[in-house]
Amino acid sequence: MARPRSNASSPQEAPARLHAVPARDADPTRAISLIQSNSLPTLVQRELERMILAGDLPAGEQLREVEVAAMLGVSRGPVREAFRALEESGLVRLEKNRGVYVRQISVREADEIYELRAVLDEFVGRKLAQTITPLQIRELKELVARMDAATSSTDVAAYLAANLAFHDRLVELTGNDKLLLVYRRLVNELHLFRRVALEQGGTLPVSTREHRDIVRLIADGQPEAAGRALYAHVIASRERMHASVAAAEAPGAPALPARKGTK
């Protein structure tokens, strides 16, 4: 991890430092609200999570407590707590006597996660087709519209953000908190593989069409068809991941970063 330029560690300075590199299109009012309603370890966790998911902290990179604390302008205590929370969410791994690292997962592990996600998503589709409201359908259609816009501009980062929000919202709408907790960890673990797969040419329009079909089937109140569509969508995402890995490993192609199995 690059050494930060400043060594300030005053908790009073934390809000300004934590939002010195805000997410794209960040709302200042929302940022102030976050500062007022969250603990310092939570703010540190959210900023590190944002950086990991954005690729600013790549898979395999070591996160040193002192450097992260200096970079964010906080003491080491909140960073230590944030590391523990990030391990629980599947984004980092803590190795005894070695340190904290942004997680890497193997293709085999990614396969297992996709298979589990497919089963969970099938359940989500079946349930929502029986319980969805018109307002919730409108919300899902707006997220698909965001994916459409990102597809038109070939903005992979914007597409990925809308894609993640779409699937997360589907699970939220089931009202099953345990499912949401498990699902979010699985999504975090898959994130880097999904980014690589979405960068393959022609993938975005296909994925957007799949999302549009899913919303239509849920809105039409077709539980069986909606469940099958979501299951097929996840399996198709897994196949796109395999295709992207194969393309990267082909002779003459730039190699993917080495990926190790995790503990």
Residue pairs with C-beta under 8 A, 6 or more apart in sequence:
1 57
1 61
1 62
1 63
1 64
1 67
1 68
3 67
4 67
4 70
4 71
6 70
6 71
6 73
7 70
8 17
8 70
8 73
9 69
9 70
9 73
9 74
9 75
9 76
10 73
11 40
11 74
11 75
11 78
13 73
14 40
14 43
14 44
14 72
14 73
14 74
14 78
15 35
15 43
16 73
17 71
17 72
17 73
17 74
18 35
18 43
18 44
18 47
18 72
18 73
18 74
19 26
19 31
19 35
21 51
22 31
23 50
23 54
24 157
34 43
34 46
35 43
38 46
39 78
40 74
40 78
41 77
41 78
41 79
41 81
41 82
41 85
42 82
42 85
43 78
44 68
44 72
44 74
44 78
44 79
44 81
44 82
45 81
45 82
45 85
45 86
47 72
48 57
48 63
48 68
48 82
48 86
48 91
49 86
49 89
49 91
51 57
52 86
52 91
52 92
52 102
52 191
53 91
53 188
53 191
54 157
55 192
55 195
57 63
57 102
58 102
58 257
59 102
59 103
59 104
59 192
59 257
59 259
60 101
60 102
60 104
60 257
60 258
60 260
61 101
61 102
62 99
62 100
62 101
63 83
63 92
63 99
63 100
63 101
63 102
64 99
64 100
65 76
65 79
65 80
65 83
65 100
66 76
68 79
69 75
69 76
69 78
69 79
72 79
83 92
83 94
83 100
84 94
86 92
87 93
87 94
87 100
88 185
89 184
89 185
89 188
90 103
90 185
90 186
90 188
90 189
91 102
91 103
91 188
92 100
92 101
92 102
92 103
93 100
93 101
93 103
93 262
93 263
94 100
95 101
95 263
103 189
103 262
104 192
104 257
104 258
104 259
104 260
104 262
105 113
105 189
105 190
105 192
105 193
105 259
105 261
105 262
106 259
106 260
106 261
106 262
107 193
107 241
107 242
107 245
107 259
108 261
109 189
109 261
109 262
110 189
110 190
110 193
110 238
110 241
111 238
113 186
113 189
113 190
114 190
114 234
114 235
114 237
114 238
114 241
115 238
116 186
117 183
117 186
117 187
117 190
117 234
118 230
118 231
118 234
118 235
118 238
119 231
120 171
120 179
120 182
120 183
120 186
121 167
121 170
121 230
121 231
121 233
121 234
122 227
122 228
122 230
122 231
123 174
123 179
123 227
124 170
124 171
124 174
124 179
124 227
124 230
125 170
125 214
125 217
125 218
125 223
125 226
125 227
125 228
125 229
125 230
125 231
126 223
126 224
126 226
126 227
127 174
127 223
128 170
128 173
128 174
128 218
128 226
129 217
129 218
129 220
129 221
129 222
129 223
129 225
129 226
129 227
130 221
130 223
131 173
131 174
132 173
132 218
132 219
132 221
136 173
137 215
137 218
137 219
139 169
140 166
140 169
140 170
140 215
140 218
141 215
143 162
143 165
143 166
143 169
143 211
144 162
144 166
144 208
144 211
144 212
144 215
146 158
146 162
146 165
147 159
147 162
147 163
147 166
147 204
147 207
147 208
147 211
148 208
149 158
150 156
150 158
150 159
150 162
150 204
151 159
151 204
151 205
151 208
154 204
156 195
156 198
156 199
156 204
159 198
159 204
159 207
159 208
160 194
160 195
160 198
163 194
163 198
163 207
163 211
164 187
164 191
166 211
167 187
168 180
168 183
168 184
168 187
170 230
171 179
171 180
171 183
171 184
172 180
174 180
193 241
193 244
194 237
194 241
196 241
196 244
196 245
196 248
196 256
197 203
197 237
197 240
197 241
197 243
197 244
198 204
198 207
198 240
199 244
200 240
200 243
200 244
200 247
203 240
206 236
207 233
207 237
207 240
210 229
210 232
210 233
210 236
211 233
213 229
214 226
214 229
214 230
214 233
217 225
217 226
217 229
218 226
245 256
247 253
248 254
248 255
248 256
249 255
249 256
